[in-house]
Amino acid sequence: MSWNTFGRVFRMTTWGESHGPALGVVVDGCPPGLALDEAAIQPFLDARRPGQNKFTTQRNEPDQVRVLSGVFEGRTTGTPISLMIENTDQRSKDYSEIAQAYRPGHADYAYDAKYGLRDYRGGGRSSARETAARVAAGAVARLVIPEVTILAYVAEIGGDAINPGNFDAAEISNNPFWCPDAAAAARWEALVDDARKSGSSLGAVVECVATGVPAGWGAPIYAKLDADLASAMMGINAVKGVEIGDGFGAARLTGEQNADPMRAGDNGPSFEANHAGGIAGGISTGQPVVCRVPFKPTSSILTPVLSITRDGAETEVRTKGRHDPCVGIRGTPVVEAMMALVLADHKLLHRAQVGN
């Protein structure tokens, strides 16, 4: 399988499957001399780890990371950094019923059509389990961009959105939904639990904001910062779109409404709005970089759905096992990781072309 590498200067290559012995990532292009050990990576994996509450999959993986290379005496050496996470709680028998049938909405059929075979145990490489490796790589990427703060949160579940007037960043870590609105989080408990109990699933929208990104990162044409962000986010399992700034909402505004008025500031221009999401012409403006990412409902559900077998016979499929009733919840740390990977890459690209 090709195309397992992401990035230009700061690159990651993930490997492994959902039900294999382990999965991991090789990070190449990381500058030397950065302080790095397992303790610097583990908190981000803990945030994404399954089995922490009833609103996520009950697969119980500790997701303990091991640094296998690229670090000496607690510092990166500039050589490839290899990180490994063992799988310890696979239940491949849960997938025996879909070995010969396709889950509608899942990648089962598309993988089979492309490769002529598929790993039905959890979906193999198409499983969201693979994103643990990205989160580990994103932890390394954050070391490259200490000037940047990245915060992602769930802004909507099942069509029920937060009230921006209730936004409280401190609330994000106080509930299992990464939700900045305490009232919305209370509503979502019943919403997600009802979907879980009925054998169904819900979609979600994750918003991510990166502050401290200086003006100038990105490029005008084929290495646009927003284009690379879109590619990064669309590469996450179950993501079906990306908005930068106002996104599709900008199409419903007039030119004067969509403008980001500029005024003279003490340290460069100040902006009175950020409809562009911190990026203009593919290059960062110094404003917060903002993107929104919609996750579809989990395709592995207990509700029977019409499908076909590998032989073309019509059938019904219901997926047993342990699955997220709303995969967007645990997608939140993954969105942060992909934002970090893109920004680290673009910082190094910028330094390579114009220096510090």
Summary of the structure (lengths in Angstrom):
residues: 356
radius of gyration: 20.8
end to end distance: 37.6
largest distance: 69.1
contacts: 1181
relative contact order: 0.18
helix: 33%
strand: 23%
